[in-house]
Amino acid sequence: MNAAALRMPLRIREVAQKRGLLTLLALALCFSGAAEIARGLYIPAKAAVAQVLLERAFDRSRIDHAPRKPWPWADMTPLARLVVPGLGTSSVVLDSGSGQALAFGPTLLPGGARLGQSGTAVIAAHRDTHFRFLRDLKKGDLLFLQTREGVERSYRVTGMEVVRWNGYAVADAPVGERLDLVTCFPFDTIRRGPWRYVVHAEAVTQ
């Protein structure tokens, strides 16, 4: 038996080891990809299920105008319903501006006006779930808002802008009612960034 023949089993083992490492790496990538896909599906599903429960709680609150929790351990309650007839969208707005509340629906942010009062009310939501439709809004589109207290308002979109998160300021509107809808930007990415997409709307006077 020559030297080349003696070295052959060693080479086979080396090749097998390399193939084994490549297989493990491929499996790891597959599992990682599957995890990302599952996460991507879980977030929209969670948002959709939450909206069903929020709708029910909001309908109950409309009867006596009292806050109703969508589930026993919730730390927020439905405050209003935001409807965009032209796009066929409807979302329940929450009374908490926390990051956790944003996972379930749009929220009224503190620091702005109350819904139905003079000033600028600010509602924020995630770009990949409840405020995905913002990219399709156009100047002149109508928005409808109904609160649990019975206030009903119509707003007309007056414009849009992209601003840095620390460059956005609530417009001073001592006379009249305004509504700003805010989400992250751009829409086609999942990475967090400094940019925000803002839709401005003004109440339609009768």
Helices and strands as residue ranges (DSSP letters): H 3-64, E 78-84, E 89-94, H 99-102, E 107-108, E 119-124, G 132-136, E 142-147, E 152-164, G 165-167, E 177-184, E 195-203
